[in-house]
Amino acid sequence: MPDGDDSQDFSNDNRRQHDRSRLIVDVHFDGADSTGVASTKDISLGGLYMTTRTEIPVGARLALRIPVGSEHIVVKGEVVYSNPGEGVGVKFEELSEDARMLMEKAVP
């Protein structure tokens, strides 16, 4: 049986599966009775954090339009962290192969 320290380390390792990169772009979001533009703080292949004063609850599903290089990708995601009045963390649903390739090129 693992001791408490090992299980704590395991849960921290699994919390974030992708390395985040600082990338500040304007993201258009739609969902949870909210539509607007927010600025990313960081992004990865698994999700992003966007700053917005719009209060979006945890569990809300959003459609995001993200500029990547000279193109845009559209991805759906779920809000997994909310800091009301400050921003939200969004976990992407499965990325299309095209979206993944664009993100891999643009996100160091």
PLY file of the C-alpha trace (Angstrom):
ply
format ascii 1.0
element vertex 108
property float x
property float y
property float z
element edge 107
property int vertex1
property int vertex2
end_header
0.00 0.00 0.00
1.51 3.38 -0.96
2.14 5.86 1.81
0.50 9.30 1.84
3.50 11.08 0.32
3.59 8.82 -2.76
-0.13 9.23 -3.45
0.22 13.01 -3.09
3.07 13.05 -5.61
1.06 10.86 -7.96
-1.97 13.17 -7.88
0.20 16.25 -8.51
1.86 14.55 -11.50
-1.50 13.69 -13.03
-3.04 17.08 -12.47
-1.42 18.59 -15.56
-0.46 16.31 -18.44
0.98 18.95 -20.78
3.64 21.60 -20.25
2.23 25.10 -20.40
3.71 27.93 -22.42
3.26 31.64 -21.97
1.23 32.73 -24.96
-0.91 35.83 -24.86
-3.54 35.98 -27.59
-7.17 37.06 -27.72
-9.55 34.10 -27.57
-13.20 34.33 -28.56
-15.39 32.22 -26.29
-19.03 31.21 -26.43
-21.02 29.13 -23.98
-22.49 29.07 -20.48
-24.72 32.02 -21.41
-21.58 34.06 -22.06
-19.91 35.30 -25.21
-16.83 37.45 -25.36
-13.14 37.90 -25.90
-10.57 36.99 -23.28
-6.79 37.07 -23.20
-4.84 33.88 -22.63
-2.25 33.79 -19.89
-0.81 30.41 -20.78
-1.69 27.53 -23.06
-0.84 23.88 -23.67
-2.11 21.04 -25.80
-4.43 20.19 -22.91
-5.99 23.57 -22.21
-5.48 27.20 -21.35
-6.02 29.85 -18.72
-7.80 32.96 -19.92
-8.28 36.22 -18.09
-11.83 37.53 -18.15
-14.10 39.44 -15.82
-16.99 37.32 -17.07
-17.99 34.86 -14.36
-18.03 31.40 -15.91
-18.78 28.49 -13.57
-16.77 25.30 -13.23
-18.27 22.65 -15.48
-19.37 25.13 -18.15
-18.68 24.02 -21.71
-17.23 26.59 -24.07
-16.42 26.87 -27.74
-13.10 28.67 -28.16
-11.65 30.31 -31.28
-7.90 30.62 -30.80
-5.50 32.37 -33.19
-2.52 30.14 -33.90
0.04 31.69 -36.21
-1.80 32.98 -39.26
-4.75 30.61 -38.71
-7.43 29.97 -36.09
-8.48 26.77 -34.43
-11.88 26.13 -32.93
-11.94 23.80 -29.96
-14.46 22.87 -27.29
-13.48 22.80 -23.67
-14.73 22.56 -20.12
-14.05 25.07 -17.36
-12.15 23.19 -14.66
-11.06 26.20 -12.56
-12.79 29.50 -11.98
-11.50 32.60 -10.25
-14.58 34.88 -10.51
-13.80 38.29 -11.94
-10.23 37.22 -12.82
-10.26 34.25 -15.18
-10.88 30.58 -15.84
-8.89 27.44 -16.60
-10.27 25.47 -19.52
-9.46 21.85 -20.35
-9.72 21.11 -24.05
-11.85 18.28 -25.30
-10.14 16.14 -27.91
-8.21 18.27 -30.39
-8.55 17.48 -34.08
-5.36 16.30 -35.75
-5.11 19.60 -37.68
-5.57 21.66 -34.50
-2.98 19.56 -32.65
-0.41 20.01 -35.45
-0.95 23.80 -35.52
-0.65 24.01 -31.73
2.51 21.91 -31.67
4.13 24.30 -34.16
3.02 27.47 -32.38
3.36 26.49 -28.71
7.00 25.95 -27.72
0 1
1 2
2 3
3 4
4 5
5 6
6 7
7 8
8 9
9 10
10 11
11 12
12 13
13 14
14 15
15 16
16 17
17 18
18 19
19 20
20 21
21 22
22 23
23 24
24 25
25 26
26 27
27 28
28 29
29 30
30 31
31 32
32 33
33 34
34 35
35 36
36 37
37 38
38 39
39 40
40 41
41 42
42 43
43 44
44 45
45 46
46 47
47 48
48 49
49 50
50 51
51 52
52 53
53 54
54 55
55 56
56 57
57 58
58 59
59 60
60 61
61 62
62 63
63 64
64 65
65 66
66 67
67 68
68 69
69 70
70 71
71 72
72 73
73 74
74 75
75 76
76 77
77 78
78 79
79 80
80 81
81 82
82 83
83 84
84 85
85 86
86 87
87 88
88 89
89 90
90 91
91 92
92 93
93 94
94 95
95 96
96 97
97 98
98 99
99 100
100 101
101 102
102 103
103 104
104 105
105 106
106 107
